[in-house]
Amino acid sequence: SAVISQKPSRDICQRGTSLTIQCQVDSQVTMMFWYRQQPGQSLTLIATANQGSEATYESGFVIDKFPISRPNLTFSTLTVSNMSPEDSSIYLCSVSSGTGGLEQYFGPGTRLTVT
Amino acid sequence: EDQVTQSPEALRLQEGESSSLNCSYTVSGLRGLFWYRQDPGKGPEFLFTLYSAGEEKEKERLKATLTKKESFLHITAPKPEDSATYLCAVHAGRDDKIIFGKGTRLHILP
């Protein structure tokens, strides 16, 4: 399985600012996914990031609020823009297994608190 | 609408007390059902994939089973280190999206 790292692991940010979260994978992968996990809630997919194309956003998430970059096959960033306290959450990146299986493997997450 | 429901929300067991967690799903064209374990402050850790009704997978004290409408995660003689949130997810349709349930928080008392 892929080894995934995320930076930062946690941050406390002021309302109205932006934070960029980095996701690094130890192998080349076609698809990377960004999720949000709010307290007591299930993981919600924000967008799917393919290298060389625009990210595909899920209903309720827009590019202006959550711009994503995917410069190569091992790296992606998610920016949370113009933050409000409602953006406080854990943000996770994941990748498909790449071995023919359908499962995804997750990074350790970034815990964001907006004050 | 595709949906995944897990029960119970929380479960407290004594060490050695076996039990089962439930994941019921309503999806069109199930391609796979997944179980994950998530420890506090960490990302979900993949446990099992089940592809068709009747399939079973085992790992240590855990056994996952699948029917056409639900999956069970059976925990046999659990230990305190099995305490975690267990997440169920399904992969349905033609894209690569998976849908997660809210999880079951399992606490094993020594």
Interface residues (C-beta under 8 A of the other chain):
Chain A: S1 I4 M31 G40 Q41 S42 L43 T44 L45 T48 E58 L92 S94 S96 G101 L102 E103 Q104 Y105 F106 G107 P108 G109 R111
Chain B: V4 R31 G32 F34 Y36 G41 K42 G43 P44 E45 F46 T49 L87 A89 H91 D96 K97 I98 F100 G101 K102 G103
